[in-house]
């Protein structure tokens, strides 16, 4: 019995074979890292809201002015402050303070305080206290106790009034001497809303008889007043009526029968 012979095909006998095998491709589902994406989206949304949201920008109605009652003045202060419309993180409140004081010297202090959210600010002001009204030409000024001169903000009939050229003294010393003289004359009963100022003779008053009286400056007015009374009484006894009397130096008081100044 013949035995069966087995023939084995080899790669050489089979010749070139296709290497493409039929595999089923299994696609894996897309894995989204939600733990990272969600916080990132929240952060982006929060950033956009902070940058674009209206509550983060200072609105006109959210800027308050304390210590001022005149509506027009409040309006002017807001304009000068120049912080309305700025984003809260770009708003430089400390830069507004010197701008206000430079533009409005009637205030001695300006403090700007702002809330973080919603954007809101308050400007607190401290106003100078006028001690004297000064009229020169068509302009009216107020002078505070320290000699600082600034434009009058209204009518103050309760203040002493001086009329004449403004003293030229950068340090305000002359103005302080003027105020000392006004206060001393007020104690002597001189109407301090009827005073004038002469650069050479200081404070000048026209008495009820029409005489011009030069008192000078400073607080030592009592001896000058006595010199004025004694001189005018002596001249009246001699039937003389001076038009001008200068008692700046009480021991050397002078007079003129004509209005020379």
Secondary structure, 3 states (H helix, E strand, C coil): CCCCCCCCCCHHHHCCCCCCCCCCCCCCCCCCCHHHHHHHHHHHHHHHHHHHCHHHECCHHHEEEECCCCHHHHHHHHHHHCCCCCEHHHCCHHHHHHHHHHHCCCEEEEEEEEECCCCEEEEEEEECCEEEEEEECCEEEEEECCCCEEECCCCCCCCEEEEECCCCCCCCHHHHHHHHHHHHHHHCCCCCCCEEEECCCEEEEECCCCCEEEEECCCCCHHHHHHHHHHHHHHHHCCCCCCEEECCCHHHCEEECCCCC
